[in-house]
Amino acid sequence: MITINFKIELPIDNFKNIYFISGKTPLKHKFWEFEINRDNVLFGFDFKYTVKTDHAGLWTSISLFFKTVDFQIYDKRHWDVENDEWVI
């Protein structure tokens, strides 16, 4: 797993979903999501890449002046740690 993030947040309750869309990719088991939210983050960015975990994939987020844009591509399957394989 790779995770990079930085945020400057204010202690306010300001969350509201503004826009959300998602869909399937041409790759088997892969989906994508895009959303825009109003939140309490003045400035920030996030990057996360995971493998061999539930819903593994790439997730990015950029926040500026209480608006956050998120995008992710992920695997819909769950990871079985004991057997080191995807759950069927």
N, C-alpha and C positions, 0 to 999 in steps of 0.2 A: 504494500500500500504506500502511496505517496500522497502527502497532504501538505498544502501550503495555504496559509490564511493570515489575514490581517484585518482588523475591524476597529473602528471607533464608533461606539454605540452610546446612545443616550438612554437614561433610565425612564423611558416613557412607553406606554402601551399604544402603539400606532399601527398595528398590523391590519392590512386589508389586501386581499387578492384583487389585482386589477385585470390581469389577463392570464389565461392558461390554455395551452393546446398540447396535445400529445399524439403519438402515432407509432405505427410499426415500421421497422426498416426492412429493406430487402433481405437482410441477414436473419436466419432462423433464430428465434429466442431474443432478438434485440429490439428494444423500443427506445423512443426518445421523448423528452418533455421540454417545453419552453414555458416560462412563466415570468410575469412582472408583478412585483408586490410593492406596497407601501409598508415601510417598517421603521425601526428605530435606529438604523445604521446610517451615520453621517457619511462615512467613507469606508470602503472595504473591498476585499477581493478574496475569493476562495478557489482552490483547485484541489481536486481529489481524484485519484485513480486507484481502483481496487481490482484485485483478481482473487479467485478462490474464496469468495465470500458471498453472502446473499445479495442479490441484485448488483453484482460487480459491474464496474464500468467507469466512465468518465463523467465528472460533475464540475461545472464551473459556475461562478457567481461573481458579479460586479455590482457594487453598491455606490451610489452617489446621491447625496442630499435626500435621504429617506426613500429612495427608489432603488429596488434591487431587481436585477435581471439574472435569472437562473437558466442554465441549459444542461441537460444530461442525456447521455446515451448509456443504457444499462441492459444487463441480461435479466430477464424476468424470472429465471430459475433460482433455486436456493442451493447452497453448498452444503454437502454432507461432510463434516470434518472427520468423522470416524472412518469413513471409507475413502476419503480424499477424491470425491467425484460429485457431479451434479446429482441432486435428488431427482428420481424419475417419477 
